[in-house]
Every structure is written in C-alpha cells, then in structure tokens.
C-alpha cells in the first residue's frame, strides 16, 4: 500500500473533520486549512459518519481531485448534509456521531474471467471494490467486509447498490477495480 500516514496525522484529520462539521452546523469560526505538505497532496478520501453503530452518512471521491485537507472538509460536509439516504445531520446530533476518515490508494483494475476467478482474487478485509457495468457503478470501502464477510454476499450487495441484478458480478465483462485505505476513526462516543 502506497499511502503512509501516522496516527497523529490521522488524529489531525479527524479533528479537522469534526471542527468543519461544528462550524457548518453551529457557526463560529471555520477551521484553518491544514498546510503541512502531506495534507496538501491530492488524495481520494471518504468520510463516514456513524451514530450508535449505524451508518449516518458516507460520501467520498475515488479520484484524487483536491488536496487532502479540502477532500476531508468537503466530504465531511457532504456526508453530514448531502447523503440522500439520510436527513441532514443537526448540530444537536453531532456529539453522538463518530467520524471516520479513509484515505484511498489509487484504484487499479482487477482482471478476471468471471465470478469464480473474481472471488479468488479479492482480498477479504483488505480491498475496497468499485464495480462498473452498463453505465452504473458502486463502491464499498474495505470496512464493509466487517458486515458482508463473504465475497459472494459482498459482491451481490455491491451490485444491488449499483442498481444491477445481484448476480451481475459473476459476468466476465463486469469491470472491477480495487483499492486499499488508511482508515482513522474517532473513539466511539
């Protein structure tokens, strides 16, 4: 895996995400940009919000389009306010939410000849997966393996997320990319 951040850098990213959400939901002063070189490099990032162990928002980008600190800022706000699966997060809820920041490696195409070959090549608990077919796509971060522990169930649910039939993943012409993450999470409230 090519990304290497320290635990301290992870804590900085988490504090920055929380400060950003506090500012957006409650007002006050916006957090200062993170100007250290590692935070200025373009990175793909997902921000996940959970409440009482359940998903409360998750938004990110698969391509490194913005500097890391800006990606964390934008995706934290989008996960809190613009994830269409949930109502916007309120200031009152913020203290009960746990923030997770996942910094992604560059996704790489995983060649396969069909379902059995694909299942044999995926690394459970390690690989995030992007599935594409017929103009539709979806991704699951590697952390999703904790809930969907077999490759078959993982891939069926990924197809469903993309709006495809659950068996689509078995086709040799489905496009699969994999990536890994460095994940930093706050302690559970």
N, C-alpha and C positions, 0 to 999 in steps of 0.2 A: 504494500500500500504506500502511495507516494506522499500523502499528507502526514505531517507530524506536528501536532500542537501539544503543548504542555498542559497539565491540569490547571495551572494558574491562568494560562491563556483561555482555557475553557471557562473558568470562573468569570473572567473579564467579559467574555461574550455573553454569558448568561446574565450577568449584572447589567450589561448594556441592553439586552433584550427586555429585561424587567423594567429598567428605567425608561426605555422607549414606550412601553405599554402604560406605565404610570403617567407619563407625560400626555400620551394620546387620550387616555381615558379620564384623567383627573385634572389635566392642565399643569401649570407650573412651567419650569424651565426645561427645555429639551436637553437630553444628554449630549455632551461634547462628542464629536467624531473620534473614533479610535485611529490614531495616526501612526502607530508603530508599523514598521514595514510588513509584518505578517498579516496585519489587518487591512492593508492597502491593496494586496494582490487580489485579483478577481477569483472568486470561488463560487461554486454551486452550493447552495445551502437550503435546508428545510428547517422550519421551526414548528415544533409540535407542542400543543398545549393539552394538558390532561387535568381533569378535575375528578377527585375521588376515584382515581384509577381508570376513568373512562375518557376517551378522546373528546376534546372540546374544540379542537381546531388544528389543522395541519396544512401548511402551504409552503411551497418552496420552488426552486428552479433547478433543473437538471444541468443547465449550462452555466459556466462562469461568466456572467454578463456584467456584474458590478463588483467593486471592491468588497471584501468580506464583511466589513462593518456595515456597509449600505445594504447588502443582501440580508444580514441579520435584522437590521432595522425594518426594512420593507416587508420581509416575510413574517416577522413577529406581528406587525400591524395587520397584515393580510390574514394571518391565521386567527387573530382575535376578532377581526371585524368583517372580513370578506369571505370566509369559508362558508359557501352556500348551504352546507349541511347543518349549520348551527346558527342560532340567533347571535347577533353581535355580543361580544363579551362586555360586561358592565364593570365599572370601577369597583362596585361592591363585591364582585366575584373574583377580582384579581388576586386577592390574598389567598384564595383557596385553589389557585391554579398552579400547576407545576410546569415549568418551561424546560424544553429540551431543544438543543441546537445540534443539528447534524451537518457536518461539513463533508461534502461528497468528493470522491475522486472522479476523474473523467470517466464517463460511461464508455464501455467497449462492447462491440458486437460479439455475441457468443454464437458461433456457428454450430448448427445441429442438424440432424437428419430426420427429426420427428420427436414425438413425445418421450419415448424411452431414452433416447440419446440425451435429450434436454434434461430429464430428471437426473441422469447420471453425471451431468456436468455442473449442475447448480450446487453451490456450497451453502447448505442449510445454516442459517445464523450468521453468515458472512456476507453473502451477496444481496445487494438491493437489485431489483429487477425492473426493467422497462420492457413492456410488451406492446408491440405495434402490429396492427393488421387492418387493412381496408380503411385507412384514414383515421382509425381510432387508436388510442393509446392510454396506458395507465402505468403507474409505478407503485411499488411497495418498497419502503425502506427496509434494510436488513432487520430492524427491530420487530417487524411484523411477523417474522418467523416464530417469535415467542407465542403468538396466538394461533398461527397457522403452521403447525410444526412439520407437516409432510409436504414434499414438493408438489404432489398432486393437488392437495387442498389449496395450497398457496397459489398455484397457477390457475386453478378454477376460479378462485375469488378475484384474482387479478384480471382474468377475462371478464368476469361479471362487472368489475369496477370500470372496465373499458367499454361496457355495453355490448360485449360479444357473448356468444354462447360459451358455456363453461368448458366445453371440450376443444375450443379453438386452439389452445396451447399445444395440442397433440399434432398439429399440422406442421409439416416441414417448411411451409412458406410463411409462418409467423416470425416476425422479427423480434429478436431478444437481445437486449443489452444488459450488462451487469456493471455494478459499481460497488464500492465499499464506502463506509462512512467512519469518521471520528465523531463519536456522539458524546455530548456533555449534557448532563441533566442535573437540575436542582434536586436537593433532598426533598422527599415527599412531605407536604405540609400536614 
